């Protein structure tokens, strides 16, 4: 999954010339279907990316959330953010980030973009 996360990070950073981490061939964005999460106005995308040459593929629900760490523990992270309508909201996700990274973000209150994959915070977009 680590290879897939790196590909998704590059995609969400705007890189559309993605390369397969297994064989080095181009990756194709097959489809992105927008959907609204229940109880939130945040939009996520059912994302399908596959290699032109080998069996590498990614099929996940992805989104980016711009916000700050409100609270966290070993299992979850609360992100304070804004909905598309401008309303404040706090969203809870499964936490896959390291404790040191989260402590730094929590202490500084820094606003960052979080990459969310299948309701799990997998990376900070830097």
C-alpha positions in Angstrom: 0.0 0.0 0.0 3.0 2.3 0.6 3.6 2.4 -3.2 0.0 3.3 -3.8 0.1 6.1 -1.2 3.1 7.7 -2.9 1.3 7.5 -6.3 -1.8 9.1 -4.7 0.2 11.9 -3.1 1.8 12.7 -6.5 -1.6 12.7 -8.2 -3.2 15.0 -5.6 -0.2 17.3 -5.9 -1.2 17.8 -9.5 1.3 15.5 -11.2 -0.6 13.8 -14.0 2.5 12.0 -15.5 2.5 9.2 -13.0 4.9 6.2 -13.3 4.2 2.7 -12.1 6.3 1.9 -9.0 6.5 -1.7 -10.0 7.5 -1.6 -13.7 8.2 2.1 -14.6 5.4 2.3 -17.2 2.9 5.1 -17.3 -0.2 4.9 -15.0 -3.6 5.8 -16.3 -6.4 7.5 -14.3 -9.3 5.3 -15.2 -12.0 7.2 -13.4 -12.8 9.6 -10.6 -16.3 9.6 -9.3 -17.2 12.4 -6.9 -19.4 11.6 -3.9 -20.4 13.4 -0.7 -19.7 11.8 2.6 -22.7 11.1 4.8 -23.1 13.8 7.4 -20.6 16.1 5.7 -20.4 18.4 2.7 -16.8 17.2 2.0 -16.4 15.6 -1.4 -14.4 12.5 -1.9 -13.5 10.7 -5.1 -13.7 7.0 -5.9 -10.4 6.8 -7.7 -9.2 4.2 -10.1 -5.6 4.2 -11.3 -3.9 1.4 -13.2 -0.7 0.6 -15.0 -0.6 0.2 -18.8 1.9 -2.7 -18.6 1.6 -4.7 -15.4 -1.0 -5.6 -12.7 -0.4 -2.6 -10.5 -3.7 -0.8 -9.8 -5.3 1.4 -7.1 -9.0 1.5 -6.4 -9.7 3.8 -3.4 -11.9 6.5 -2.0 -9.6 9.6 -1.8 -9.8 13.3 -0.7 -7.8 16.1 0.7 -8.7 18.0 3.8 -7.2 21.4 4.6 -7.2 21.9 8.3 -5.4 21.5 11.6 -5.0 18.7 14.1 -7.6 19.2 16.8 -6.9 16.0 18.7 -5.3 12.6 18.1 -4.5 9.3 19.7 -2.9 6.1 18.5 -6.1 5.2 16.5 -7.8 8.4 15.5 -7.2 12.0 14.5 -9.7 14.8 14.6 -9.1 17.5 12.0 -10.6 20.9 12.4 -11.6 22.2 8.9 -14.1 24.0 6.8 -16.9 22.6 4.7 -17.3 23.7 1.1 -20.0 26.1 2.3 -17.6 27.7 4.8 -19.0 26.2 8.0 -16.5 24.9 10.6 -16.4 21.1 11.1 -14.4 18.6 12.9 -13.9 15.3 11.1 -12.5 12.1 12.7 -10.4 9.7 10.7 -8.4 6.6 11.4 -4.8 7.7 12.1 -1.9 6.2 10.1 0.5 9.1 10.7 3.4 9.0 13.1 3.1 10.4 16.6 6.0 12.9 16.2 4.5 14.4 13.1 1.1 14.8 14.8 2.5 16.3 18.0 4.3 18.9 15.9 1.2 19.8 13.9 -0.9 19.9 17.1 1.5 22.1 19.0 2.0 24.6 16.2 -1.7 24.6 15.0 -0.3 24.7 11.5 -2.9 24.4 8.7 -1.9 21.6 6.2 -3.5 19.4 3.6 -4.1 15.8 4.7 -4.5 13.0 2.2 -7.4 10.8 3.2 -7.6 7.3 1.7 -10.6 5.1 2.6 -11.3 7.3 5.7 -7.7 7.0 6.9 -5.2 9.9 7.2 -2.2 8.5 5.3 -0.1 11.5 4.6 0.4 15.3 5.0 0.8 17.0 1.7 4.0 19.0 1.9 
